[in-house]
Amino acid sequence: MPIALADRLVSSRIEAAHARGTPLDACRSSRRLVPQTTVTLLADRRKSRPYGLASGEDGAPGRTEILRADGSTDLMPSKGSTRLRRGERVRIETPGGGGWGPARED
């Protein structure tokens, strides 16, 4: 099944020295599937956020959306399948990692 990468956005990076306790950024990407296909998702951390350790902040939850040809958007559950038609896209936002330790103050 051909898959075309439509766009990819990675949040701004934080220097390691300033990242202590701060959740890591998530990655957002969008895929255009050609032609009709069924997409199956088996994912975690969609409702519960990745937890931080040693007083670190929690990361962002993941999210998967179907961008329909008519302009509407459907949110996919963490586990399930859906049928896509030509021109529809899947937008995947991966969960961010939880932080470690209290955030540093500059």
Contacts in CASP RR format, 6 or more apart in sequence:
PFRMAT RR
TARGET T0000
AUTHOR 0000-0000-0000
METHOD contacts of the structure
MODEL  1
MPIALADRLVSSRIEAAHARGTPLDACRSSRRLVPQTTVTLLADRRKSRP
YGLASGEDGAPGRTEILRADGSTDLMPSKGSTRLRRGERVRIETPGGGGW
GPARED
1 33 0 8 1.000
1 34 0 8 1.000
1 37 0 8 1.000
2 33 0 8 1.000
2 34 0 8 1.000
3 31 0 8 1.000
3 32 0 8 1.000
3 33 0 8 1.000
3 34 0 8 1.000
4 31 0 8 1.000
4 32 0 8 1.000
4 33 0 8 1.000
4 34 0 8 1.000
5 29 0 8 1.000
5 30 0 8 1.000
5 31 0 8 1.000
5 32 0 8 1.000
6 30 0 8 1.000
6 31 0 8 1.000
6 32 0 8 1.000
6 89 0 8 1.000
7 29 0 8 1.000
7 30 0 8 1.000
8 27 0 8 1.000
8 28 0 8 1.000
8 29 0 8 1.000
8 30 0 8 1.000
9 27 0 8 1.000
9 28 0 8 1.000
9 29 0 8 1.000
10 25 0 8 1.000
10 27 0 8 1.000
10 28 0 8 1.000
11 25 0 8 1.000
11 26 0 8 1.000
11 27 0 8 1.000
11 28 0 8 1.000
12 25 0 8 1.000
13 25 0 8 1.000
14 22 0 8 1.000
14 25 0 8 1.000
17 104 0 8 1.000
18 104 0 8 1.000
18 106 0 8 1.000
19 99 0 8 1.000
20 99 0 8 1.000
20 100 0 8 1.000
20 101 0 8 1.000
20 102 0 8 1.000
20 103 0 8 1.000
20 104 0 8 1.000
21 52 0 8 1.000
21 55 0 8 1.000
21 56 0 8 1.000
21 57 0 8 1.000
21 98 0 8 1.000
21 99 0 8 1.000
21 100 0 8 1.000
21 101 0 8 1.000
21 102 0 8 1.000
21 103 0 8 1.000
21 104 0 8 1.000
22 57 0 8 1.000
22 99 0 8 1.000
22 103 0 8 1.000
23 50 0 8 1.000
23 52 0 8 1.000
23 56 0 8 1.000
23 57 0 8 1.000
23 58 0 8 1.000
23 59 0 8 1.000
23 60 0 8 1.000
23 96 0 8 1.000
23 97 0 8 1.000
23 98 0 8 1.000
23 99 0 8 1.000
24 59 0 8 1.000
24 96 0 8 1.000
24 97 0 8 1.000
24 98 0 8 1.000
24 99 0 8 1.000
25 96 0 8 1.000
26 59 0 8 1.000
26 60 0 8 1.000
26 62 0 8 1.000
26 93 0 8 1.000
26 94 0 8 1.000
26 95 0 8 1.000
26 96 0 8 1.000
26 97 0 8 1.000
27 93 0 8 1.000
27 94 0 8 1.000
28 91 0 8 1.000
28 92 0 8 1.000
28 93 0 8 1.000
28 94 0 8 1.000
29 91 0 8 1.000
29 92 0 8 1.000
30 67 0 8 1.000
30 89 0 8 1.000
30 90 0 8 1.000
30 91 0 8 1.000
30 92 0 8 1.000
31 89 0 8 1.000
31 90 0 8 1.000
31 92 0 8 1.000
32 87 0 8 1.000
32 88 0 8 1.000
32 89 0 8 1.000
33 39 0 8 1.000
33 84 0 8 1.000
33 87 0 8 1.000
33 88 0 8 1.000
33 89 0 8 1.000
33 90 0 8 1.000
34 86 0 8 1.000
34 87 0 8 1.000
35 85 0 8 1.000
35 86 0 8 1.000
36 83 0 8 1.000
36 84 0 8 1.000
36 85 0 8 1.000
36 86 0 8 1.000
37 83 0 8 1.000
37 84 0 8 1.000
38 81 0 8 1.000
38 82 0 8 1.000
38 83 0 8 1.000
38 84 0 8 1.000
39 66 0 8 1.000
39 76 0 8 1.000
39 81 0 8 1.000
39 82 0 8 1.000
39 83 0 8 1.000
39 84 0 8 1.000
39 90 0 8 1.000
40 80 0 8 1.000
40 81 0 8 1.000
41 64 0 8 1.000
41 76 0 8 1.000
41 77 0 8 1.000
41 78 0 8 1.000
41 79 0 8 1.000
41 80 0 8 1.000
41 81 0 8 1.000
42 78 0 8 1.000
42 79 0 8 1.000
42 80 0 8 1.000
43 62 0 8 1.000
43 64 0 8 1.000
43 78 0 8 1.000
43 79 0 8 1.000
44 78 0 8 1.000
44 95 0 8 1.000
45 61 0 8 1.000
45 62 0 8 1.000
45 95 0 8 1.000
46 61 0 8 1.000
46 62 0 8 1.000
46 63 0 8 1.000
46 64 0 8 1.000
46 77 0 8 1.000
46 78 0 8 1.000
46 95 0 8 1.000
47 61 0 8 1.000
47 78 0 8 1.000
48 61 0 8 1.000
49 58 0 8 1.000
49 59 0 8 1.000
49 60 0 8 1.000
49 61 0 8 1.000
49 95 0 8 1.000
49 98 0 8 1.000
50 58 0 8 1.000
50 59 0 8 1.000
50 61 0 8 1.000
50 95 0 8 1.000
50 96 0 8 1.000
50 97 0 8 1.000
50 98 0 8 1.000
51 58 0 8 1.000
51 59 0 8 1.000
51 98 0 8 1.000
52 58 0 8 1.000
52 59 0 8 1.000
52 97 0 8 1.000
52 98 0 8 1.000
52 99 0 8 1.000
52 100 0 8 1.000
52 101 0 8 1.000
53 98 0 8 1.000
53 99 0 8 1.000
53 100 0 8 1.000
53 101 0 8 1.000
54 100 0 8 1.000
54 101 0 8 1.000
54 102 0 8 1.000
55 101 0 8 1.000
55 102 0 8 1.000
56 98 0 8 1.000
56 99 0 8 1.000
56 100 0 8 1.000
56 101 0 8 1.000
56 102 0 8 1.000
56 103 0 8 1.000
57 98 0 8 1.000
57 99 0 8 1.000
57 103 0 8 1.000
58 98 0 8 1.000
58 99 0 8 1.000
59 95 0 8 1.000
59 96 0 8 1.000
59 97 0 8 1.000
59 98 0 8 1.000
59 99 0 8 1.000
60 93 0 8 1.000
60 95 0 8 1.000
60 96 0 8 1.000
60 97 0 8 1.000
61 95 0 8 1.000
62 93 0 8 1.000
62 94 0 8 1.000
62 95 0 8 1.000
62 96 0 8 1.000
63 75 0 8 1.000
63 91 0 8 1.000
63 92 0 8 1.000
63 93 0 8 1.000
64 75 0 8 1.000
64 76 0 8 1.000
64 90 0 8 1.000
64 91 0 8 1.000
64 92 0 8 1.000
64 93 0 8 1.000
65 73 0 8 1.000
65 74 0 8 1.000
65 75 0 8 1.000
65 76 0 8 1.000
65 90 0 8 1.000
65 91 0 8 1.000
66 73 0 8 1.000
66 74 0 8 1.000
66 75 0 8 1.000
66 76 0 8 1.000
66 82 0 8 1.000
66 84 0 8 1.000
66 88 0 8 1.000
66 89 0 8 1.000
66 90 0 8 1.000
66 91 0 8 1.000
67 73 0 8 1.000
67 88 0 8 1.000
67 89 0 8 1.000
67 90 0 8 1.000
67 91 0 8 1.000
68 74 0 8 1.000
68 88 0 8 1.000
69 85 0 8 1.000
69 86 0 8 1.000
69 87 0 8 1.000
69 88 0 8 1.000
74 82 0 8 1.000
76 82 0 8 1.000
84 90 0 8 1.000
END
